[in-house]
């Protein structure tokens, strides 16, 4: 599924390489999980970096028999800048014992990991550099909203006029005020508008799926 020469780069380091044509986000990662041979697994995308504090927490977690996974804040950089430290971050389980966790295969995008065991919330974060331009963010919104609409339609979900009307203002309020994007100045306003656009696309495309 790689499109950025990952395989060619890995070959330079004499790595064991597994290649699989694209199955979808969750299925692809579940397959990768099956190839892992260590007790612990770190799910890190190509545009993500482990912060120094998180690195130490991961080491501590491995040495603590009572912990089965870490719930990690994702620090989303936008236009090359990190969010204000007082913004509200999304948390994701990304580090876990292989035998205790797995992916929800019913999810088309924004795949999640379920872990049976003790989860600790980390202070260190994963730095995400996936939205370095407005063009990239809009492109991802278009792609991901299509997948989410298909996923919802498969589950029998129906679009409603009320949601179509309210989803933009409500999502903006949530992003700009409740999640404190307002602390990020112009970038915070822009990202909140784009988040609202993404939410609208998901609902509009669900309607499109409903009438096909």
LOKEGU-649625 format. One record per residue (C-alpha): x, y, z; residue in one letter. Coordinates in steps of 0.2 Angstrom, whole numbers, plus 5000, padded with zeros to 4 digits. Example, Ala and Ser with C-alpha at 12.3 -4.5 7.8 and 13.67 -1.06 7.14 Angstrom:
<recs>
506249785039A
506849955036S
</recs>
This chain:
<recs>
500050005000X
501550125001X
501650264989X
503150354996X
504650234992X
504550155009X
504949985003X
506450044993X
507150145008X
506849995020X
507849885008X
509349995010X
509349935029X
509249755025X
507549745034X
506249605033X
504849675022X
503049625020X
502049695006X
500149695005X
499049784992X
497849905000X
496449825011X
495849975020X
496550065036X
496049945049X
496249785039X
497949835034X
498549875051X
497849715058X
498849615046X
500349715050X
500049675069X
499949485065X
501749495058X
502449585074X
503449465085X
503749565100X
502649575116X
502349765113X
501749855098X
501850045094X
500650105080X
501550255072X
501150325055X
502350395043X
501950575047X
502050545066X
503450565079X
503650505097X
504050645109X
505450625121X
504350615136X
503250485128X
504850385123X
505250375142X
503450335146X
503550185134X
505050125142X
504250135159X
502750045153X
503749895146X
504549885164X
502849885172X
501849725172X
500249805177X
500049905162X
499349835145X
499249995135X
499550185133X
498150305129X
499150445120X
498750625116X
498950665097X
499750835095X
499150895078X
500251015069X
499351125057X
500251235044X
501951185052X
501451245070X
500951145085X
499351185094X
499351285110X
499751185125X
498051225133X
497151155118X
496150995120X
497050845111X
496250685105X
496850535114X
497150365105X
497850195111X
499450175101X
500550075112X
499949905119X
500349725122X
500049625106X
499049485114X
497849605123X
497449725108X
496749725090X
495849835077X
494049865074X
493849795057X
492149875054X
492950045054X
493350115037X
494450265043X
495150335059X
495350155065X
495450125083X
496249995094X
495349895108X
496349835122X
495849705135X
496749765151X
497449905161X
497650065151X
498650215157X
498450395150X
500150465145X
500750645147X
501950625132X
501250645115X
501350585097X
501750735086X
500750725070X
501350825055X
500050765042X
499150935039X
500551045033X
499451135021X
497651185018X
497651085002X
498150925011X
496850945024X
495450975012X
496050825001X
496050715017X
494350775022X
493650735005X
494450555005X
493950515023X
492250585022X
491850465008X
492450315018X
491450375033X
489950395023X
490050215016X
490450145033X
488850225040X
487750175026X
488349995028X
487750005046X
486050075040X
486250255046X
485250385037X
485550565034X
484350695041X
483950875036X
484150935054X
485950865054X
486350945038X
485851115044X
486651105061X
488251005059X
489251155053X
488851275067X
488951145080X
490551075074X
491351245073X
490851285091X
491551115097X
493151145088X
493451335091X
492751355109X
492651185118X
494251105111X
495051285112X
495651305094X
495351485098X
496951485107X
497851465091X
497451625083X
497051635064X
497651455062X
496351395075X
494951485066X
495451415049X
495651235056X
493951245065X
493051305049X
493951155039X
493351035053X
491551095051X
491751075032X
492350895035X
490850855047X
489650925034X
490450825020X
490150665030X
488350695032X
488050755014X
488950605007X
487950495019X
486350565010X
487150534994X
487450344999X
485650335005X
484850384988X
486050274977X
</recs>
